[in-house]
Amino acid sequence: MAARKKIKLSCDPDVRDILCTAIREYAHAAYPVGGTECAQVARYTLLELAAEIEAGITGENESVEISKRPRAMVRAALEYYFNRSDEMQGLTSTHQRALFDGLLQEQAVMRSDLEVALAADSHH
């Protein structure tokens, strides 16, 4: 049996917005314009992925299938996003990171889950 080449992301627009922001910020920071051809491809891939996720997850549709290939880059993007967020807020986003890790493992993540994770993280 062939391995699935796609992963299904299931979330609501609030969670999607954080994911897309993380991907875009990382794309711009890690792969600035004028970098190597390889870096430009990675940047383009990430920006296209963010657009694909944004278009796919709406108020009516809470899941989208994306290629598995950029999953490592998406993980790096989330790491970058939460590291910056933690630095600015002086917090540790352990529970939020776990949620988004779950999202990449095809677990549904909704705003209510995010609120619980945020509350848990702000009590540390």
All heavy atoms as an XYZ file, in Angstrom:
960
protein
N       0.824     -1.181      0.000
C       0.000      0.000      0.000
C       0.875      1.254      0.000
O       1.824      1.367      0.765
C      -0.871     -0.013      1.268
C      -2.011      0.966      1.199
S      -3.115      0.698      2.611
C      -3.095      2.332      3.306
N       0.581      2.194     -0.869
C       1.370      3.417     -0.968
C       1.102      4.314      0.234
O      -0.021      4.402      0.721
C       1.020      4.151     -2.252
N       2.147      4.969      0.691
C       1.992      5.901      1.815
C       1.225      7.125      1.337
O       1.394      7.569      0.193
C       3.364      6.301      2.326
N       0.391      7.648      2.211
C      -0.349      8.855      1.859
C       0.614     10.025      1.754
O       1.488     10.189      2.572
C      -1.406      9.153      2.931
C      -2.608      8.242      2.774
C      -3.737      8.565      3.730
N      -4.079      9.982      3.730
C      -4.319     10.682      4.836
N      -4.231     10.113      6.004
N      -4.650     11.958      4.774
N       0.418     10.802      0.729
C       1.305     11.929      0.513
C       0.696     13.230      1.027
O       1.250     14.295      0.861
C       1.633     12.055     -0.974
C       2.528     10.925     -1.467
C       2.863     11.118     -2.928
C       3.857     10.144     -3.479
N       3.794      8.782     -3.023
N      -0.467     13.116      1.651
C      -1.144     14.312      2.147
C      -1.448     14.163      3.625
O      -1.572     13.063      4.136
C      -2.459     14.529      1.385
C      -2.243     14.775     -0.094
C      -3.193     15.830     -0.586
C      -2.894     16.251     -1.991
N      -2.501     17.629     -2.103
N      -1.549     15.298      4.281
C      -2.044     15.293      5.654
C      -3.257     16.206      5.691
O      -3.345     17.171      4.941
C      -0.993     15.752      6.697
C      -0.391     17.109      6.353
C       0.077     14.726      6.901
C       0.493     17.667      7.450
N      -4.187     15.853      6.549
C      -5.416     16.621      6.661
C      -5.326     17.523      7.885
O      -5.116     17.038      8.992
C      -6.602     15.662      6.785
C      -7.943     16.357      6.786
C      -9.044     15.315      6.849
C     -10.405     15.966      6.769
N     -11.471     14.975      6.790
N      -5.438     18.810      7.647
C      -5.457     19.766      8.747
C      -6.910     20.075      9.062
O      -7.671     20.422      8.157
C      -4.746     21.060      8.352
C      -3.272     20.960      7.961
C      -2.730     22.330      7.596
C      -2.450     20.349      9.092
N      -7.298     19.944     10.314
C      -8.671     20.242     10.730
C      -8.629     21.288     11.831
O      -8.137     21.025     12.924
C      -9.357     18.986     11.261
O      -9.349     17.978     10.272
N      -9.139     22.478     11.505
C      -9.158     23.548     12.501
C     -10.174     24.603     12.077
O     -10.747     24.521     10.993
C      -7.778     24.168     12.670
S      -7.099     24.935     11.184
N     -10.380     25.576     12.944
C     -11.287     26.662     12.593
C     -10.458     27.878     12.141
O      -9.222     27.853     12.230
C     -12.232     26.983     13.755
C     -11.509     27.351     15.032
O     -10.322     27.742     14.974
O     -12.126     27.245     16.097
N     -11.105     28.924     11.631
C     -10.358     30.080     11.108
C      -9.413     30.735     12.125
O      -8.354     31.230     11.733
C     -11.460     31.043     10.664
C     -12.586     30.127     10.255
C     -12.538     29.023     11.283
N      -9.727     30.729     13.418
C      -8.832     31.331     14.408
C      -7.500     30.585     14.478
O      -6.431     31.187     14.520
C      -9.482     31.336     15.799
C     -10.644     32.314     15.870
O     -10.675     33.267     15.074
O     -11.525     32.118     16.723
N      -7.581     29.265     14.492
C      -6.376     28.436     14.550
C      -5.636     28.548     13.215
O      -4.417     28.678     13.171
C      -6.732     26.968     14.891
C      -5.508     26.068     14.816
C      -7.380     26.895     16.273
N      -6.389     28.543     12.123
C      -5.807     28.696     10.778
C      -4.995     29.985     10.691
O      -3.894     29.995     10.142
C      -6.925     28.733      9.742
C      -6.438     29.060      8.327
C      -7.499     29.710      7.463
N      -7.876     31.018      7.997
C      -8.975     31.672      7.639
N      -9.819     31.138      6.786
N      -9.244     32.858      8.148
N      -5.532     31.085     11.238
C      -4.836     32.369     11.147
C      -3.478     32.328     11.842
O      -2.505     32.878     11.329
C      -5.701     33.494     11.731
C      -6.908     33.793     10.850
O      -6.948     33.326      9.691
O      -7.820     34.493     11.330
N      -3.406     31.676     12.990
C      -2.123     31.553     13.699
C      -1.160     30.718     12.861
O      -0.001     31.085     12.685
C      -2.316     30.916     15.095
C      -3.098     31.892     15.988
C      -0.965     30.553     15.715
C      -3.515     31.300     17.312
N      -1.654     29.609     12.324
C      -0.825     28.734     11.502
C      -0.279     29.486     10.283
O       0.922     29.447     10.004
C      -1.631     27.508     11.054
C      -0.886     26.484     10.191
C       0.304     25.885     10.940
C      -1.838     25.376      9.752
N      -1.149     30.209      9.586
C      -0.732     30.935      8.385
C       0.228     32.078      8.714
O       1.195     32.306      7.992
C      -1.941     31.450      7.620
S      -2.895     30.106      6.875
N      -0.018     32.761      9.830
C       0.892     33.826     10.264
C       2.268     33.236     10.553
O       3.291     33.786     10.128
C       0.337     34.525     11.533
O      -0.902     35.144     11.187
C       1.302     35.577     12.058
N       2.292     32.112     11.262
C       3.557     31.448     11.599
C       4.312     31.065     10.327
O       5.513     31.321     10.202
C       3.298     30.213     12.458
N       3.608     30.482      9.367
C       4.242     30.041      8.118
C       4.802     31.249      7.356
O       5.939     31.233      6.882
C       3.237     29.246      7.242
C       2.907     27.916      7.917
C       3.798     29.032      5.835
C       1.748     27.156      7.268
N       4.016     32.312      7.258
C       4.458     33.502      6.501
C       5.637     34.200      7.164
O       6.594     34.581      6.504
C       3.295     34.470      6.328
C       2.283     33.963      5.342
C       1.221     35.005      5.014
N       0.348     34.477      3.982
C      -0.931     34.177      4.183
N      -1.506     34.386      5.356
N      -1.656     33.681      3.193
N       5.560     34.372      8.493
C       6.660     35.044      9.198
C       7.954     34.249      9.044
O       9.020     34.821      8.847
C       6.326     35.213     10.691
C       5.330     36.324     10.935
C       4.986     36.496     12.418
O       5.534     35.768     13.287
O       4.147     37.377     12.699
N       7.839     32.943      9.147
C       9.015     32.088      9.010
C       9.564     32.147      7.586
O      10.775     32.244      7.386
C       8.654     30.648      9.382
C       9.807     29.691      9.258
C      10.842     29.695     10.182
C       9.864     28.772      8.213
C      11.915     28.817     10.079
C      10.924     27.887      8.099
C      11.951     27.912      9.030
O      13.007     27.049      8.911
N       8.677     32.116      6.607
C       9.110     32.175      5.199
C       9.937     33.432      4.946
O      10.990     33.378      4.312
C       7.905     32.139      4.261
N       9.479     34.565      5.479
C      10.187     35.830      5.267
C      11.487     35.906      6.063
O      12.470     36.459      5.593
C       9.275     37.015      5.603
C       8.133     37.147      4.639
N       8.311     37.480      3.311
C       6.800     36.964      4.795
C       7.137     37.501      2.699
N       6.203     37.185      3.575
N      11.477     35.342      7.279
C      12.669     35.403      8.128
C      13.745     34.401      7.692
O      14.922     34.743      7.623
C      12.291     35.145      9.579
N      13.319     33.189      7.395
C      14.284     32.128      7.078
C      14.770     32.178      5.636
O      15.880     31.751      5.329
C      13.663     30.762      7.371
N      13.913     32.685      4.749
C      14.252     32.698      3.326
C      14.024     34.090      2.745
O      13.094     34.308      1.974
C      13.407     31.665      2.572
C      13.491     30.281      3.181
C      12.420     29.752      3.902
C      14.636     29.514      3.054
C      12.499     28.486      4.475
C      14.724     28.253      3.628
C      13.656     27.742      4.329
O      13.738     26.498      4.895
N      14.879     35.068      3.116
C      14.666     36.429      2.616
C      14.823     36.522      1.100
O      15.491     35.693      0.493
C      15.741     37.251      3.336
C      16.746     36.265      3.827
C      16.049     34.948      3.966
N      14.183     37.522      0.537
C      14.279     37.763     -0.896
C      15.752     37.942     -1.266
O      16.510     38.562     -0.532
C      13.471     39.033     -1.289
C      13.670     39.367     -2.757
C      12.005     38.825     -0.984
N      16.136     37.387     -2.401
C      17.515     37.532     -2.862
C      18.432     36.423     -2.380
O      19.625     36.446     -2.631
N      17.864     35.438     -1.685
C      18.676     34.307     -1.224
C      18.961     33.345     -2.378
O      18.691     33.652     -3.546
N      19.486     32.190     -2.046
C      19.806     31.197     -3.073
C      18.525     30.730     -3.764
O      17.420     30.910     -3.251
C      20.466     29.959     -2.443
O      19.518     29.347     -1.564
C      21.729     30.319     -1.694
N      18.694     30.096     -4.891
C      17.540     29.581     -5.629
C      16.761     28.583     -4.769
O      15.537     28.595     -4.734
C      18.023     28.904     -6.915
C      16.898     28.650     -7.889
C      17.386     28.068     -9.209
O      18.479     28.456     -9.669
O      16.669     27.216     -9.751
N      17.506     27.771     -4.056
C      16.891     26.774     -3.174
C      16.054     27.463     -2.082
O      14.939     27.042     -1.783
C      18.004     25.948     -2.530
S      17.475     24.325     -2.057
N      16.601     28.521     -1.512
C      15.883     29.270     -0.468
C      14.628     29.925     -1.044
O      13.585     29.966     -0.388
C      16.802     30.331      0.140
N      14.726     30.396     -2.292
C      13.569     31.038     -2.915
C      12.448     30.027     -3.151
O      11.276     30.340     -2.991
C      13.959     31.710     -4.237
C      14.909     32.882     -4.059
C      14.456     33.880     -3.002
O      13.403     34.482     -3.095
N      15.264     34.029     -1.960
N      12.825     28.808     -3.504
C      11.833     27.749     -3.708
C      11.147     27.429     -2.374
O       9.930     27.297     -2.314
C      12.497     26.478     -4.311
C      11.545     25.294     -4.272
C      12.932     26.760     -5.739
N      11.930     27.338     -1.314
C      11.369     27.046      0.006
C      10.420     28.167      0.427
O       9.314     27.918      0.920
C      12.491     26.889      1.031
N      10.828     29.402      0.216
C      10.008     30.561      0.565
C       8.687     30.521     -0.207
O       7.612     30.685      0.360
C      10.803     31.826      0.235
C      10.042     33.111      0.384
C      10.880     34.235     -0.275
N      10.132     35.452     -0.360
C      10.152     36.398      0.560
N      10.880     36.249      1.643
N       9.447     37.486      0.395
N       8.798     30.300     -1.523
C       7.616     30.248     -2.375
C       6.682     29.122     -1.920
O       5.477     29.304     -1.812
C       8.042     30.047     -3.839
C       6.882     29.871     -4.775
C       6.170     30.977     -5.244
C       6.477     28.607     -5.194
C       5.085     30.827     -6.097
C       5.397     28.438     -6.049
C       4.711     29.556     -6.492
O       3.630     29.396     -7.337
N       7.249     27.956     -1.632
C       6.469     26.799     -1.184
C       5.687     27.135      0.082
O       4.497     26.837      0.189
C       7.402     25.592     -0.919
O       8.080     25.275     -2.141
C       6.635     24.371     -0.446
N       6.357     27.774      1.029
C       5.699     28.127      2.291
C       4.599     29.163      2.083
O       3.513     29.038      2.650
C       6.724     28.647      3.301
C       7.599     27.575      3.941
C       8.759     28.210      4.699
C       6.786     26.680      4.858
N       4.864     30.176      1.286
C       3.860     31.221      1.054
C       2.646     30.654      0.311
O       1.505     30.997      0.615
C       4.469     32.408      0.302
C       5.540     33.179      1.103
C       6.178     34.265      0.244
C       4.979     33.750      2.387
N       2.905     29.756     -0.638
C       1.805     29.094     -1.351
C       1.003     28.208     -0.401
O      -0.221     28.151     -0.476
C       2.356     28.224     -2.503
C       2.780     29.016     -3.712
C       1.612     29.716     -4.379
O       0.684     29.034     -4.838
O       1.627     30.961     -4.427
N       1.706     27.526      0.484
C       1.059     26.652      1.457
C       0.140     27.464      2.370
O      -1.002     27.074      2.621
C       2.113     25.906      2.279
C       1.566     24.951      3.338
C       0.769     23.819      2.688
C       2.700     24.387      4.171
N       0.624     28.613      2.848
C      -0.198     29.472      3.708
C      -1.452     29.911      2.960
O      -2.557     29.891      3.512
C       0.613     30.683      4.171
N      -1.303     30.266      1.692
C      -2.456     30.694      0.882
C      -3.439     29.538      0.697
O      -4.658     29.723      0.761
C      -1.977     31.218     -0.473
N      -2.899     28.343      0.481
C      -3.718     27.146      0.285
C      -4.521     26.834      1.558
O      -5.717     26.522      1.497
C      -2.772     25.979     -0.040
C      -3.418     24.703     -0.484
C      -2.383     23.584     -0.654
O      -1.220     23.865     -1.029
O      -2.746     22.431     -0.394
N      -3.873     26.924      2.706
C      -4.540     26.656      3.983
C      -5.612     27.719      4.234
O      -6.727     27.408      4.633
C      -3.520     26.617      5.145
C      -2.583     25.405      4.979
C      -4.235     26.560      6.499
C      -1.367     25.423      5.893
N      -5.252     28.968      3.953
C      -6.184     30.071      4.170
C      -7.433     29.930      3.298
O      -8.544     30.158      3.755
C      -5.476     31.384      3.834
C      -5.968     32.539      4.636
C      -4.983     33.688      4.589
O      -4.644     34.153      3.481
O      -4.562     34.116      5.666
N      -7.228     29.535      2.048
C      -8.358     29.363      1.130
C      -9.188     28.126      1.495
O     -10.405     28.110      1.311
C      -7.844     29.252     -0.304
N      -8.516     27.105      2.028
C      -9.190     25.834      2.301
C     -10.001     25.800      3.570
O     -11.007     25.108      3.665
N      -9.563     26.554      4.576
C     -10.258     26.523      5.859
C     -11.050     27.808      6.039
O     -10.484     28.886      6.122
C      -9.266     26.293      7.020
C      -8.683     24.882      6.881
C      -9.961     26.466      8.370
C      -7.628     24.525      7.876
N     -12.352     27.646      6.054
C     -13.255     28.793      6.154
C     -14.256     28.520      7.266
O     -14.197     27.465      7.910
C     -14.023     28.966      4.821
O     -14.802     27.779      4.597
C     -13.070     29.180      3.650
N     -15.187     29.424      7.447
C     -16.229     29.213      8.445
C     -17.047     27.970      8.157
O     -17.510     27.280      9.050
N     -17.204     27.650      6.873
C     -18.025     26.495      6.475
C     -17.217     25.207      6.367
O     -17.741     24.127      6.472
C     -18.690     26.741      5.113
C     -19.665     27.900      5.053
C     -18.980     29.264      4.970
O     -18.084     29.429      4.111
O     -19.314     30.146      5.771
N     -15.935     25.344      6.075
C     -15.103     24.168      5.840
C     -13.920     24.185      6.799
O     -13.079     25.071      6.718
C     -14.611     24.174      4.388
C     -13.823     22.927      4.058
O     -14.130     21.851      4.544
N     -12.794     23.076      3.251
N     -13.867     23.209      7.691
C     -12.825     23.234      8.713
C     -11.715     22.215      8.492
O     -11.049     21.808      9.439
C     -13.454     23.090     10.099
C     -14.332     24.281     10.430
C     -14.876     24.289     11.846
O     -15.050     23.199     12.430
O     -15.146     25.393     12.350
N     -11.504     21.806      7.245
C     -10.348     20.953      6.997
C      -9.827     21.161      5.587
O     -10.557     21.561      4.688
C     -10.692     19.477      7.227
O     -11.550     19.008      6.217
N      -8.531     20.911      5.447
C      -7.880     21.037      4.148
C      -6.770     19.995      4.106
O      -6.164     19.687      5.125
C      -7.321     22.484      3.939
C      -6.221     22.813      4.928
C      -6.841     22.685      2.510
N      -6.555     19.425      2.922
C      -5.463     18.464      2.769
C      -4.281     19.186      2.160
O      -4.428     19.917      1.185
C      -5.889     17.296      1.872
C      -6.746     16.293      2.599
C      -6.705     14.906      1.957
O      -6.266     14.775      0.804
O      -7.114     13.958      2.640
N      -3.111     18.998      2.769
C      -1.897     19.601      2.229
C      -0.859     18.505      2.011
O      -0.964     17.424      2.594
C      -1.322     20.689      3.168
C      -0.922     20.081      4.522
C      -2.317     21.840      3.347
C      -0.019     20.962      5.365
N       0.120     18.825      1.212
C       1.203     17.885      0.972
C       1.969     17.638      2.265
O       2.152     18.555      3.067
C       2.147     18.462     -0.086
O       3.328     17.696     -0.138
N       2.413     16.402      2.462
C       3.211     16.071      3.640
C       4.606     16.671      3.548
O       5.249     16.891      4.560
C       3.370     14.542      3.735
C       2.457     13.903      4.709
C       2.802     12.434      4.856
C       1.800     11.784      5.780
N       1.930     10.354      5.821
N       5.059     16.917      2.326
C       6.437     17.330      2.113
C       6.893     18.518      2.956
O       7.947     18.454      3.568
C       6.696     17.620      0.628
C       7.543     16.538      0.022
C       7.912     16.838     -1.409
N       7.335     15.820     -2.253
C       6.499     16.045     -3.238
N       6.137     17.263     -3.542
N       6.020     15.063     -3.951
N       6.124     19.609      3.005
C       6.629     20.753      3.784
C       6.369     20.666      5.295
O       6.581     21.633      6.003
C       5.891     21.947      3.170
C       4.635     21.381      2.628
C       4.937     19.952      2.238
N       5.959     19.495      5.787
C       5.609     19.391      7.208
C       6.771     19.813      8.119
O       6.557     20.503      9.109
C       5.134     17.979      7.556
C       4.653     17.901      8.998
C       3.768     16.750      9.323
N       4.255     15.475      8.851
C       3.619     14.341      9.034
N       2.476     14.322      9.660
N       4.110     13.212      8.587
N       7.988     19.434      7.792
C       9.144     19.816      8.621
C       9.319     21.332      8.631
O       9.627     21.924      9.675
C      10.417     19.138      8.117
N       9.091     21.968      7.492
C       9.198     23.428      7.428
C       8.073     24.081      8.236
O       8.282     25.104      8.877
C       9.176     23.930      5.983
C      10.478     23.689      5.243
S      10.644     24.678      3.727
C       9.333     24.055      2.704
N       6.894     23.487      8.211
C       5.769     24.029      8.982
C       6.075     23.891     10.476
O       5.829     24.810     11.260
C       4.438     23.330      8.609
C       3.316     23.775      9.544
C       4.075     23.630      7.160
N       6.654     22.762     10.867
C       7.057     22.584     12.276
C       8.072     23.656     12.671
O       7.982     24.244     13.745
C       7.692     21.205     12.477
C       6.681     20.128     12.654
C       7.206     19.005     13.554
N       6.066     18.159     13.893
C       5.719     17.087     13.213
N       6.420     16.712     12.182
N       4.673     16.379     13.571
N       9.041     23.901     11.783
C      10.056     24.931     12.054
C       9.404     26.309     12.142
O       9.780     27.128     12.983
C      11.124     24.909     10.961
N       8.411     26.553     11.295
C       7.702     27.835     11.303
C       6.977     28.038     12.629
O       7.016     29.125     13.218
C       6.712     27.894     10.137
N       6.322     27.000     13.119
C       5.605     27.086     14.394
C       6.589     27.286     15.550
O       6.339     28.080     16.460
C       4.745     25.839     14.617
C       3.508     25.776     13.715
C       2.925     24.372     13.704
C       2.461     26.802     14.146
N       7.706     26.610     15.479
C       8.755     26.752     16.500
C       9.233     28.210     16.537
O       9.330     28.827     17.596
C       9.908     25.800     16.135
C      11.055     25.810     17.102
C      10.805     24.958     18.344
O       9.822     24.195     18.391
O      11.606     25.094     19.278
N       9.510     28.743     15.369
C       9.960     30.131     15.235
C       8.907     31.093     15.789
O       9.206     31.989     16.570
C      10.235     30.413     13.747
C      10.578     31.846     13.435
C      11.861     32.349     13.672
C       9.632     32.703     12.876
C      12.171     33.666     13.377
C       9.944     34.018     12.574
C      11.218     34.494     12.827
O      11.526     35.795     12.525
N       7.668     30.876     15.403
C       6.556     31.729     15.829
C       6.410     31.729     17.352
O       6.335     32.779     17.986
C       5.263     31.241     15.162
C       4.025     31.969     15.606
C       3.667     33.188     15.017
C       3.204     31.449     16.602
C       2.529     33.869     15.423
C       2.058     32.128     17.008
C       1.722     33.333     16.416
O       0.596     34.001     16.817
N       6.386     30.544     17.944
C       6.200     30.458     19.386
C       7.428     30.929     20.161
O       7.298     31.513     21.227
C       5.758     29.054     19.814
C       4.313     28.794     19.507
C       3.933     27.795     18.622
C       3.317     29.568     20.088
C       2.598     27.572     18.326
C       1.970     29.351     19.804
C       1.614     28.354     18.919
N       8.625     30.711     19.616
C       9.832     31.229     20.273
C       9.770     32.751     20.354
O      10.065     33.344     21.387
C      11.100     30.804     19.530
C      11.436     29.338     19.750
O      10.884     28.683     20.624
N      12.344     28.828     18.948
N       9.376     33.392     19.264
C       9.268     34.856     19.237
C       8.159     35.331     20.167
O       8.320     36.291     20.899
C       9.005     35.341     17.814
C      10.245     35.151     16.927
C      10.090     35.756     15.567
N       9.772     37.181     15.657
C       8.978     37.809     14.801
N       8.452     37.167     13.795
N       8.730     39.098     14.922
N       7.036     34.650     20.132
C       5.903     35.001     20.978
C       6.271     34.873     22.463
O       5.974     35.754     23.266
C       4.729     34.090     20.616
O       3.698     34.221     21.546
N       6.954     33.779     22.807
C       7.372     33.551     24.191
C       8.318     34.660     24.656
O       8.204     35.153     25.773
C       8.091     32.202     24.333
C       7.139     31.025     24.188
O       5.920     31.248     24.065
O       7.631     29.880     24.187
N       9.253     35.032     23.776
C      10.216     36.073     24.096
C       9.519     37.397     24.385
O       9.816     38.071     25.360
C      11.166     36.281     22.902
C      12.580     35.877     23.184
C      13.420     35.980     21.930
O      13.617     37.107     21.428
O      13.879     34.923     21.445
N       8.568     37.751     23.521
C       7.871     39.023     23.658
C       6.982     39.049     24.895
O       6.869     40.065     25.550
C       7.040     39.331     22.407
C       7.909     39.698     21.217
S       6.962     40.328     19.821
C       6.113     38.871     19.253
N       6.350     37.935     25.206
C       5.389     37.898     26.309
C       5.984     37.361     27.606
O       5.320     37.382     28.634
C       4.169     37.062     25.911
C       3.422     37.667     24.745
C       2.364     36.733     24.194
O       2.089     35.690     24.773
N       1.771     37.101     23.085
N       7.195     36.856     27.538
C       7.810     36.285     28.726
C       7.079     35.046     29.219
O       7.012     34.779     30.413
N       6.495     34.301     28.295
C       5.746     33.090     28.644
C       6.384     31.870     28.003
O       7.303     31.986     27.206
C       4.301     33.196     28.124
C       3.419     34.285     28.726
C       2.118     34.385     27.952
C       3.125     33.993     30.196
N       5.845     30.721     28.332
C       6.239     29.482     27.672
C       4.972     28.896     27.057
O       3.987     28.692     27.754
C       6.829     28.480     28.682
O       7.780     29.176     29.481
C       7.509     27.340     27.978
N       4.998     28.677     25.772
C       3.788     28.237     25.058
C       3.728     26.721     24.885
O       3.327     26.238     23.841
C       3.733     28.931     23.701
O       4.956     28.741     23.030
N       4.106     25.984     25.909
C       4.159     24.527     25.846
C       2.859     23.892     25.356
O       2.871     23.048     24.459
C       4.489     23.956     27.246
O       5.558     24.717     27.787
C       4.887     22.502     27.164
N       1.733     24.305     25.917
C       0.449     23.702     25.560
C       0.019     24.087     24.142
O      -0.526     23.264     23.413
C      -0.625     24.093     26.579
C      -0.357     23.554     27.951
N       0.441     24.208     28.855
C      -0.762     22.409     28.549
C       0.516     23.483     29.966
N      -0.200     22.387     29.811
N       0.286     25.341     23.763
C      -0.052     25.768     22.407
C       0.788     25.016     21.375
O       0.276     24.581     20.353
C       0.172     27.276     22.250
C      -0.767     28.108     23.114
C      -0.300     29.538     23.192
O      -0.447     30.277     22.228
N       0.294     29.915     24.312
N       2.068     24.868     21.668
C       2.951     24.118     20.750
C       2.437     22.692     20.568
O       2.423     22.167     19.461
C       4.381     24.081     21.294
C       5.087     25.414     21.247
C       6.436     25.332     21.966
N       6.982     26.640     22.245
C       8.046     27.152     21.627
N       8.669     26.463     20.712
N       8.483     28.349     21.931
N       2.031     22.079     21.673
C       1.523     20.700     21.620
C       0.268     20.623     20.755
O       0.088     19.667     19.987
C       1.243     20.188     23.024
N      -0.580     21.638     20.864
C      -1.801     21.673     20.044
C      -1.465     21.682     18.561
O      -2.039     20.934     17.773
C      -2.598     22.950     20.332
C      -3.724     22.911     21.324
C      -4.482     24.229     21.276
C      -4.665     21.754     21.089
N      -0.546     22.563     18.176
C      -0.202     22.676     16.754
C       0.556     21.455     16.265
O       0.452     21.065     15.112
C       0.560     23.980     16.478
C      -0.370     25.157     16.394
C      -0.665     25.923     17.505
C      -1.005     25.469     15.195
C      -1.550     26.988     17.441
C      -1.900     26.526     15.111
C      -2.169     27.291     16.232
N       1.294     20.817     17.163
C       1.949     19.563     16.801
C       0.869     18.521     16.506
O       0.961     17.768     15.539
C       2.869     19.100     17.931
C       3.890     18.102     17.434
O       4.492     18.368     16.374
O       4.066     17.062     18.093
N      -0.168     18.517     17.333
C      -1.298     17.610     17.117
C      -1.993     17.898     15.802
O      -2.392     16.980     15.080
N      -2.123     19.176     15.473
C      -2.757     19.574     14.212
C      -2.012     18.943     13.024
O      -2.632     18.434     12.089
C      -2.750     21.106     14.090
C      -3.388     21.702     12.844
C      -4.880     21.414     12.784
C      -3.143     23.202     12.789
N      -0.675     18.948     13.098
C       0.136     18.358     12.018
C       0.068     16.834     12.021
O       0.518     16.189     11.095
C       1.590     18.822     12.127
C       1.811     20.323     11.927
C       3.286     20.662     12.063
C       1.282     20.779     10.574
N      -0.501     16.270     13.086
C      -0.703     14.818     13.154
C      -2.177     14.476     12.956
O      -2.670     13.455     13.436
C      -0.176     14.284     14.484
C       1.326     14.402     14.590
C       1.824     14.109     15.997
O       1.249     13.299     16.716
N       2.887     14.765     16.387
N      -2.868     15.380     12.277
C      -4.262     15.189     11.866
C      -5.265     15.189     13.008
O      -6.335     14.601     12.907
C      -4.412     13.939     10.985
C      -3.535     14.002      9.743
C      -3.897     12.982      8.688
O      -4.467     11.929      9.020
O      -3.619     13.250      7.515
N      -4.942     15.859     14.114
C      -5.921     16.039     15.186
C      -6.630     17.378     14.953
O      -5.992     18.353     14.564
C      -5.221     16.062     16.546
C      -4.566     14.742     16.903
C      -3.610     14.881     18.086
O      -3.574     15.884     18.768
N      -2.806     13.851     18.291
N      -7.922     17.402     15.180
C      -8.674     18.652     15.010
C      -8.341     19.603     16.159
O      -8.255     19.190     17.305
C     -10.165     18.358     14.985
N      -8.128     20.865     15.814
C      -7.834     21.890     16.823
C      -8.759     23.075     16.574
O      -8.786     23.627     15.475
C      -6.357     22.351     16.751
C      -6.094     23.454     17.768
C      -5.411     21.179     16.981
N      -9.522     23.443     17.591
C     -10.465     24.552     17.470
C     -10.111     25.674     18.443
O      -9.282     25.496     19.326
C     -11.898     24.052     17.745
C     -12.355     22.954     16.808
S     -12.391     23.519     15.090
C     -12.188     21.976     14.214
N     -10.781     26.789     18.279
C     -10.528     27.949     19.130
C     -10.643     27.598     20.621
O      -9.849     28.054     21.434
C     -11.509     29.069     18.775
C     -11.282     30.306     19.589
C     -12.382     31.334     19.428
N     -12.101     32.440     20.327
C     -11.519     33.559     19.952
N     -11.160     33.729     18.699
N     -11.295     34.517     20.821
N     -11.639     26.787     20.977
C     -11.820     26.411     22.386
C     -10.589     25.670     22.920
O     -10.159     25.899     24.054
C     -13.074     25.555     22.556
O     -13.023     24.439     21.686
N      -9.978     24.814     22.085
C      -8.749     24.106     22.486
C      -7.627     25.117     22.707
O      -6.839     25.018     23.651
C      -8.299     23.119     21.396
C      -9.374     22.098     21.056
O      -9.979     21.550     21.988
O      -9.607     21.864     19.853
N      -7.571     26.087     21.808
C      -6.546     27.117     21.871
C      -6.694     27.948     23.146
O      -5.713     28.260     23.809
C      -6.663     28.015     20.628
C      -5.498     28.934     20.315
C      -4.200     28.152     20.205
C      -5.772     29.685     19.027
N      -7.921     28.280     23.501
C      -8.166     29.072     24.710
C      -7.727     28.314     25.958
O      -7.133     28.891     26.869
C      -9.639     29.479     24.788
C      -9.971     30.588     23.802
C     -11.464     30.856     23.644
O     -12.286     30.164     24.283
O     -11.798     31.770     22.878
N      -7.998     27.014     25.979
C      -7.573     26.178     27.116
C      -6.042     26.150     27.181
O      -5.455     26.309     28.258
C      -8.150     24.744     26.989
C      -7.512     23.805     28.007
C      -9.673     24.780     27.152
N      -5.393     25.984     26.034
C      -3.924     25.932     25.982
C      -3.322     27.275     26.408
O      -2.348     27.313     27.165
C      -3.463     25.561     24.580
N      -3.918     28.367     25.934
C      -3.445     29.703     26.304
C      -3.540     29.911     27.809
O      -2.601     30.412     28.433
C      -4.297     30.767     25.612
C      -3.824     31.242     24.246
C      -4.925     31.987     23.516
C      -2.602     32.120     24.390
N      -4.669     29.516     28.378
C      -4.863     29.655     29.827
C      -3.832     28.817     30.578
O      -3.229     29.285     31.549
C      -6.278     29.239     30.199
N      -3.620     27.595     30.122
C      -2.646     26.708     30.779
C      -1.238     27.291     30.684
O      -0.479     27.265     31.651
C      -2.695     25.319     30.149
N      -0.889     27.837     29.518
C       0.442     28.413     29.333
C       0.648     29.672     30.161
O       1.744     29.940     30.628
C       0.695     28.743     27.856
C       0.944     27.491     27.029
O       1.327     26.460     27.606
O       0.750     27.555     25.802
N      -0.404     30.448     30.373
C      -0.222     31.699     31.112
C      -0.185     31.481     32.627
O       0.117     32.390     33.373
C      -1.302     32.714     30.724
O      -2.573     32.180     30.933
N      -0.443     30.258     33.070
C      -0.353     29.960     34.502
C       0.991     29.387     34.906
O       1.167     28.962     36.031
C      -1.504     29.014     34.926
C      -2.816     29.708     34.974
N      -3.671     29.733     33.888
C      -3.405     30.450     35.956
C      -4.740     30.447     34.213
N      -4.617     30.891     35.443
N       1.913     29.327     33.957
C       3.248     28.761     34.274
C       4.211     29.822     34.712
O       4.262     30.884     34.259
C       3.814     28.000     33.074
C       3.176     26.661     32.914
N       3.549     25.577     33.637
C       2.148     26.252     32.138
C       2.792     24.548     33.300
N       1.934     24.938     32.396
